[in-house]
Amino acid sequence: MQDPEIDYAAVFRALPGMVALLTPELVYVDANEDFERLSGRTREELVGRYIFDVFPENPKDPAAAGMRETRESMLRAVATGERDTMALVRYDIEDPQRPGKWVEHVWSPVNAPVLGPDGEVMLLVHRVEEVTEFIRAFGGKADDRRARVLEAELYTRARELQEVNERLRRAHAHEREVALTLQAAMLPPPRPVGHHRAAVRYRPAVGALNVCGDWYDLVDLPDGGMAIAVGDVVGHGLAAACAMGQLRSALSAACRVADGPGSALEALGLYARFVEGAESATAVTTFVDWDDHTITYSCAGHPPPALLDPDGSVTFLDRATDPPLGARPEHVGRPETSIRFTEGATLVLYTDGLIERRTEDIDRGLARLADSLTRHREAEPEPLADALLADLLPTGGNTDDTALVVLRL
């Protein structure tokens, strides 16, 4: 039996309780029938308008905080991509039939983001329950001491919940700040690489804790060549930053003594088995031989580096790819292969935050990268790095941290 086609617009309109849809800029997109009825505003008076233009704060109440609390909750949901449940909030509404007459209301709001295919917040679901009559039923009887105690306790518990949530947010923000500071101290700053120009970038994820697992490195080799590497540790926060620092340092040392990038990653894989949090980390390293004009590379479960020729053609270095670090139970050597480059070409290494999007095939991200490189092929490394970030990271901010190295060969 074939399932009937569902009219989701009709379902939304018939939802019980007040529900509205807003853009990330807090502009109304739609509202259900209960929202129109209970708010006293028609759909035409709502859609296309900023929420706080439709429902301004009561200017006659100097202690009013409903607008600020509601706006902060909504913006948190947009920034974090996570549902935000508010404590009870008093937010008076102007009577549409009697301008200047403000009616007291108490609400229980929830703000939930709707994510698009790229992981960005595309809509905000704003659901509110009016509890004004409930509060009045208990608090309206002057001689009912028990009711007043219950009302006070209800408000107290709601405020306590809001304070606990706020403390958790501050603790998460502090951990994120510490992790970012630690990572910044461990990542090498930009430096001269002979007469070759290079640019490095690191962009932490916006409004999330899944940061501090990405790294990059540029290493001068004893034979006069250079090793360039990027990697990504699974996890977030301080644990990921610590694992990242250990793996970056180990790979830096391995590159200086190994006879090639495959051997360097092989040694790193053995070391990663004894580093907590390094399971399934990915990395790619390239050895540049300036005299022979060759790049020898090896990849451990990481997106392939891109080689941009001066004519604008792009080649992905994907012929020496192996599973992530520690993915195999037994010890197996890592593959490597070489490719020649033309003087003036550009080598680009990056982490998956630059190209990958949720529910999207990685080939689409690689195609976007190739297209951006071709369009900006004449740019120097510094402006090219900025152009890649501008072209490829989501406009609302990247949902995964991103490391990027651009080297002019």
Secondary structure as GFF3:
##gff-version 3
##sequence-region A 1 409
A	DSSP	alpha_helix	8	14	.	.	.	ID=ss1
A	DSSP	beta_strand	18	22	.	.	.	ID=ss2
A	DSSP	beta_strand	28	31	.	.	.	ID=ss3
A	DSSP	alpha_helix	33	39	.	.	.	ID=ss4
A	DSSP	alpha_helix	43	46	.	.	.	ID=ss5
A	DSSP	alpha_helix	51	54	.	.	.	ID=ss6
A	DSSP	alpha_helix	66	80	.	.	.	ID=ss7
A	DSSP	beta_strand	84	85	.	.	.	ID=ss8
A	DSSP	beta_strand	89	90	.	.	.	ID=ss9
A	DSSP	beta_strand	93	94	.	.	.	ID=ss10
A	DSSP	beta_strand	102	103	.	.	.	ID=ss11
A	DSSP	beta_strand	106	115	.	.	.	ID=ss12
A	DSSP	beta_strand	121	130	.	.	.	ID=ss13
A	DSSP	alpha_helix	132	139	.	.	.	ID=ss14
A	DSSP	alpha_helix	145	186	.	.	.	ID=ss15
A	DSSP	beta_strand	198	203	.	.	.	ID=ss16
A	DSSP	beta_strand	214	220	.	.	.	ID=ss17
A	DSSP	beta_strand	226	232	.	.	.	ID=ss18
A	DSSP	alpha_helix	237	257	.	.	.	ID=ss19
A	DSSP	alpha_helix	261	272	.	.	.	ID=ss20
A	DSSP	beta_strand	282	289	.	.	.	ID=ss21
A	DSSP	beta_strand	294	300	.	.	.	ID=ss22
A	DSSP	beta_strand	306	308	.	.	.	ID=ss23
A	DSSP	beta_strand	314	316	.	.	.	ID=ss24
A	DSSP	beta_strand	321	322	.	.	.	ID=ss25
A	DSSP	beta_strand	337	340	.	.	.	ID=ss26
A	DSSP	beta_strand	346	350	.	.	.	ID=ss27
A	DSSP	three_ten_helix	352	354	.	.	.	ID=ss28
A	DSSP	alpha_helix	362	375	.	.	.	ID=ss29
A	DSSP	alpha_helix	381	392	.	.	.	ID=ss30
A	DSSP	beta_strand	402	408	.	.	.	ID=ss31
###
